[in-house]
Amino acid sequence: MHRSIATVSLSGTLRQKLEAIAAAGFDGIELFESDFVNFKGTAAELRGLAADLGLAIDLYQPFRDFEGMPEPQFRRGLERAERKFELMAALGVPLMLCCSNTSPLAIDDPARAAAQLHALAERAAAHGLRVGFEALAWGRFTSRYGQAWDIVRRAGHPALGLILDSFHTLSLRDDPAGIADIPGEKIFFLQMADAPQLSMDVLQWARHHRVFPGQGDFDVAGFYTQVLRAGYTGPLSLEIFNDLFRETPNRRTAVDAMRSLLYLESQVREHVATAPAQPLLFAPPQAPAFRGLSFIEFAADEASAGALDALLQQLGFRRAGRHRSKAVTLYRQGDIHMVVNAQPGSFARTRFEAHGTSVCALGVRTDDPQAAVARATALCSQRHDSPVGPGEQAVPAIVVPGGNLLHFIPSSLGATGLYEADFILEPEEAQGEEEGDGAGLRAIDHVALGLALDQLDTWVLFSRAVLGLEVGESLELADPFGLIKSRGVADAARSLRLVLNVSLSQRTRTARTVHAQGGGAVHHVALRSDDIFASVARLRANGVRFVPISDNYYDDLATRIALDAALLERMRAAGVLFDRSPAGDYLHIYTESFEDGLFFEVAQRIGGYDAYGALNAPARMASQAQD
C-alpha cells in the first residue's frame, strides 16, 4: 500500500515536515501550495529533497474556483492552470487536485462544469498530467461525491477523475455506499480524515477540527470499505486541518498519522476480501485480550520511597517483598500490587529525575505478551526490554505516549507468579498467608491520566489501535478555573479501564500537575472496595485524609436522585460521593494529594454501572481549589 500525507497536516517548515514524514515511513506527500510558495528553494531542489528522503510528490493542491464559471473567468482559470502544470512538471507531480467551486460567480450548470473540466483535463494531458475533481462539503453547487462523479462522467476525459475525501462525505452525513458503484480506475486519489461530532459550520469544522482516522467519531472504516469495493488501488492519504496539530511536534504527529492508516487498513481487511487492493492492506497480530492490571509501578529515590512506604501502609497495603536484584519493594492488598522502584540508573530513576515521584509503568495481564508487543511495534510503538537477573521473569514492554512503560504479563503466571519469580517474598506471602485484609481494597478499578492538550488525540488512537480498547463519550467537566475534557477507554470485559483527562485551561489543577510532571502522567488511581463505608472508616483510622465535600452537595443530591435518607446521611458523614446510571450505582471518595500531585480514589460499583462518576468531579475539583 502506498501511504501518503498532505504537508498541511503537520507543523514546521517544509523541510522539517518532509523529514518527519519520511521518518514515520510514508511513501509520498500531497504538496500543499502554500508550503511550496513559502519554500526557500526551486521546484527542482524540492523534487530532489523529496527523492533523497524516499518520498514521491503524489499530488499538488488545491486548484480553486475553476468549474462552472462565466467565460472570462474560465479563460483566466485555464491560464492559471497552465502555470500550475509547468510547476508540477518541474516538481515531478502527476496529479492536481481541483476542488469544487465556492465562488459567488459560479453558475449552477453541471454541463458547463463538465465541459470546462474537460478543457482543463485536455491541458493537463498535454503535459502528461492528470486532474482530480473533489466535492468540497461547502461547495457552492457541488458538495457531494455523487454530484462530482456525475460531472466527471459527463466530461468523459481519461485525464479527469474523482478525488474522494472522507470528511466531505461524512460531515454531510452523505451515504458512502454509492462509492462502490464508481469504476475504481476513475477514482484518482483518496484522502482520509476523521473528526469529532460537532454542531458547527462545516467550513470551520473542516479547517480546524479534523483528526486522524481512529481519533474521531466518523465511520471512516465504512467509508474506506466502499472505496476499496469500487476497485480503487491508488494511494491512501491523509489531509488534516487541525489547530493543535499545527503546534504539536511534527515527529509525533507523523507517527500518529502512520499509526492511523495502518489501523484503518487492519479494520477493513476482512470486509473487502475480493477487492484488488486487499492483499496490500496491513495485517497486524490481533489486539490482546487483557486479564486485568497486574501492578502499578512508582518511580522514586531513596527519600521518596520512604514517603511512599508510609502512604501505602496508611492505605492498607503491606510490604510483600523485596526484588532479588534491584532496589524495588512490592506492596500488596487484595489483588492489588504496587511496586516502588528506587533503583539507581534504572528507567524508573530516569523518570523520577524528570518528573519526581510518579507512576512510571503499568503491568497488564494478557494471554500472549509477545503477540501484544508485536502488534504494538507493528503499529509504531517502541519496544522496551528491562534488565533481567538470574531466575527472574522476562517481561516485554512498550513505551506509551508520554514516555511511561506498559508491561505485558503472561496470564499463565496467575496473580502472583511474577512476584514469586522476581521478589524475595515476606514469609507469610511466600506461604500464601494474608495479614487481614488491610482496608478492604480488592482491585484496581481504573487509572486516570492527566494529559497535555496535544496528547489526548494521540492517546485515543493509541488506545484503540494498539490496545484494542473501546473509547467512551467525551465529557466536559467544570473546574473552578476552566474546563476538563474527559474520556474513558476500556476493554470489552472491563478488566482494563483508563480515564484520559485534558485541561482546556492552563489554570486548573490538572494543568498544573501536567506541567509540573513535564507532560502526561497518571494523576490518580482508583481502588475498588466491596464496602466503601467500611474501607473509608479503616482508612481514616490509619490517618488517610480525604478531600472534604460540601454539605451543599448532599442537599442537592437529594433533589436529583431518589435515595434512602439513611444512605444519604451515611454518605454525608463519610464524605462519599454518589452517581447513578440506569444500570447501577457508583460510590466513591478521593484522598488528598501526595506531594501535591498523585491522589487515590476509593470506589464501589453496584450493579452494571459502567462509568467513572464524572459528574462528581466538579465537587472534588472545587474542594481542592478551596483548600
Helices and strands as residue ranges (DSSP letters): E 3-6, G 7-9, H 14-23, E 28-32, H 33-37, H 43-52, E 56-63, H 71-91, E 95-99, H 110-126, E 130-134, H 145-155, E 160-165, H 166-170, G 176-181, G 184-186, E 187-192, H 202-208, H 220-229, E 236-238, H 250-268, G 269-271, G 278-280, E 290-299, H 302-314, E 318-323, E 328-333, E 336-341, H 347-355, E 358-366, H 369-378, E 382-384, E 397-399, E 405-410, G 411-413, H 417-422, E 423-425, H 427-430, E 441-451, G 453-455, H 456-465, E 470-479, E 482-490, E 497-503, H 509-516, E 521-529, H 532-541, H 551-560, H 565-574, E 577-581, E 584-590, E 599-607, G 614-616, H 617-626
